[in-house]
Amino acid sequence: MSGPERVTLAMTGASGAQYGLRLLDCLIQEEREVHFLISKAAQLVIATETDVTLPGKPQAMQAFLSEYTGAAPGQIRVYGKEDWMASPASGSGAPSAMVVVPCSTGTLSAIATGACNNLIERAADVVIKERRQLVLVPREAPYSSIHLENMLKLSNLGAVILPASPGFYHQPQTVDDLVDFVVARILNVLNIPQDMLPRWGEHHVVSEE
Ligand SMILES: Cc1cc2nc3c(=O)[nH]c(=O)nc-3n(C[C@H](O)[C@H](O)[C@H](O)COP(=O)(O)O)c2cc1C
C-alpha cells in the first residue's frame, strides 16, 4: 500500500466543505483508517454548502459518516474537540499524516502559533513536532499579510500549503470536477493512488516534429 495507512482529516470553517467530504470518501475507498476531526464552524459551513446534515455528537457523526462513505467498521473514528485522550493528540499514537481541508484562516493562525486550544490545533502541533506530514488547504480571498505570513511560517516548518484553487487545463464540466482537482492534488501529496486527474505528462503524446 503506498502512502499512509492512517490519516487525520480535519475539517474547519472555511468555504469548501465539498473538498473535505470528497477526500474522506476517497480515503475510505483507498482503505485508509481516518481519524476525523471537525470544528463547530465547519459543521455550519457543511450545512450551508451541501445537502449533508451531520449529527452533532461524535459517536452519532461516526455512524453517519461510516454509512455515508460505506466505511468498514472502525475505519472512521470521530473525536470531540476536547478529546485529549484521542490518538491524534499524542506523538505516540497519531497517524503519520494530517490534512486540514478546508483550512480556515483562524485555524491556520492557531496552528502557526502552536495554540493547541482544541484537538485540531493539538493534532497539527503534534504532526509538526514529530516532523510528520501536514497538508493545509486554506481558502480565503484576498489573503492578508497575516494569512500569508502564517502560510510561509508553516511552509518553512515543512507543512504543505495546498490552496483550494483548482486548475482549468483539464476542462472541468461540473463542480465535482473542480472539487476532484483539489482532492487529487491532496492525494498526490500523500502518495495515495487516485484516478481523478492524470499526473502532468502522463498522457503526453510525443510530437513527431
Ligand atoms: C458559510 C461560511 C463561510 C466561511 N468561509 C470562510 C472562508 O472561506 N475562509 C475562512 O478562513 N473563514 C471562513 N468563514 C469563517 C470561519 O468559519 C470562522 O472564522 C470560524 O471562526 C473558523 O473557526 P474554525 O477554524 O474553528 O473552524 C466562513 C464562515 C461561514 C459561516
The ligand as an ORCA input file, in Angstrom:
! r2SCAN-3c Opt
* xyz 0 1
  C     -20.644     29.997      5.275
  C     -19.316     30.416      5.852
  C     -18.241     30.550      5.026
  C     -16.977     30.902      5.528
  N     -15.912     30.962      4.675
  C     -14.672     31.167      5.171
  C     -13.538     31.056      4.301
  O     -13.652     30.805      3.104
  N     -12.312     31.193      4.853
  C     -12.124     31.399      6.205
  O     -10.962     31.455      6.636
  N     -13.189     31.552      7.037
  C     -14.454     31.429      6.565
  N     -15.537     31.526      7.404
  C     -15.334     31.971      8.787
  C     -14.879     30.872      9.734
  O     -15.854     29.855      9.772
  C     -14.657     31.471     11.131
  O     -13.530     32.338     11.125
  C     -14.506     30.443     12.212
  O     -14.182     31.093     13.438
  C     -13.422     29.441     11.907
  O     -13.353     28.562     13.017
  P     -12.581     27.185     12.905
  O     -11.192     27.491     12.451
  O     -12.594     26.679     14.327
  O     -13.338     26.308     12.015
  C     -16.820     31.179      6.923
  C     -17.932     31.051      7.752
  C     -19.170     30.677      7.239
  C     -20.337     30.534      8.164
*
